[in-house]
Amino acid sequence: MRHPYKTLYWILAIVAAVSFDRLFWENPIGINFFLFVLLALLGGLIPLWLEKVKVPWTSYLLLAPLAFFALMAAFRAEPLTNLMNGLITVGSAVLFTVSLRSGAWPQFNLRDHLAHLFRFFLNCFAGGIRFFSELHKDPAEEGPDTPAPEKKQKPLAPYLRGLLIALPVLFVLASLLASADPVFGNRLAGLFNWFEFDNLGEYLFRLIYILIIAYLLLGAYFFSLVESAKSEPKNNPNEQNSGLGLIESSVVLGAVNLLFLVFVVLQFTYLFGGTENISVEGFTYAEYARRGFFELLAVALISLGLYYLLSMVTPRAGKRQRWLFSALGLLLVAQVGVILASALTRLGLYESAYGFTRLRTMTHFAIPWLALLLAAAAGLELTRKMARMPLAVILFLFGFGLTVNILNVDAFITRQNITRAEALQPNDDMPALDTGYLVSLSSDAVPPLAAAFIDPDTPDELRDSLGGVLACRLADLSEQEPTPWTAWHASRARAASLLKNQADTLSAYPVSLEEGWRTVEINGETIPCIGDRLPFD
């Protein structure tokens, strides 16, 4: 196939790589992440559209989550949420590139995903070279009797002469304009500051990673243009002889089911049976809840992965063998559902006793989505379509990511912990409000903090605690340098506006710096702004 716009690919790859440097160098993450993703995508799609290459609609479906999660990096400041946004964006972009011209990603099984990803990452290293070596060939125009076309001469001499004539003219005119307009003169001086030899090391470093990014993008463009048409789903692996029979798989599933059955019986006896059963074993309810909800989550994930792998490699000949394997698998899914319910119950008890944190909140909302994934696994097993499980996992990741972004983790944590503190005041022995943890949260936490602070129904003692938190955050804000529009972030902008509006009121809580640690004074008591607990605990 002839590619008349092949030159445009590498030009747009360089533009996107340079934009990466201009958008991110010494700038925080904000709208720049979305802008770079947009430029990188357009660099591969514009020449494709100009060449009128057919792209299936299933490939374009991936652009919706890709754009959403890239854009949410400018609206959410919580780091775990943005890490997930970045990973889902990159994963969607890779899947979009891998299956661009085939559109077959919904039919991929696990082996397909792994094989095509391996090809893609190999192409990242060799794709740039292949782009220049293969796309510049035109087989349709070559033949044994076809004379070699005469090469058109493109002498550089006229361009060099024109440049030599233009330079002194530009120098004189620019000098006059700089004298006439001091703003233009300052901008011109700033341009020449780029050529200071003191910054030579920095410029070389930035040039190197610009070239690396451009090369990787060019490899991705080559894969999407040429190799993605070959990304077709393979046959179901369990139709082939894997060396693992029904007996071995049944033994594994049966043993795991037996272990889970014992555990599930204990859960109904102790956790679901009430506090008195736990106290008999020497644990308080909070101590019992604190132990193991992350381990239970890991057990659920490992079990689900084990069942999928066994279903992919185990041949089932005849109705009896299929029903035996399905029965063992569905029993496993049901018991994993009980384990997830146990993990959610433990987590709820722990949160009511000690409050919400990022990791607990993320886990809390991941469990219902895992339950939906279990239901999908059961449905796929009953309909004999277990090979589609990777698609269910992809939809699970999209759904969970959407939930977390809509939820706004740090804002949710702040609201829940403030509500808990109001319920515990003033005579409860439980810890009320961890102000140090609230200070350590991102700017997403500022709106609910400010709302509770100005709420007339907030108890005075709690309002003072919230005022100290906001005063600490205002002190942090005063030390931050302004950022360019390319690093605009909705959450940071809103937090700054709210804090500045309350600056006069927050002056009642003076903040000072003592031995490198910021402290705030609340009703004559000096309190450290940030406690000793990590924000991810």
Disulfide bonds with the S-S distance in Angstrom:
Cys472-Cys529 1.99
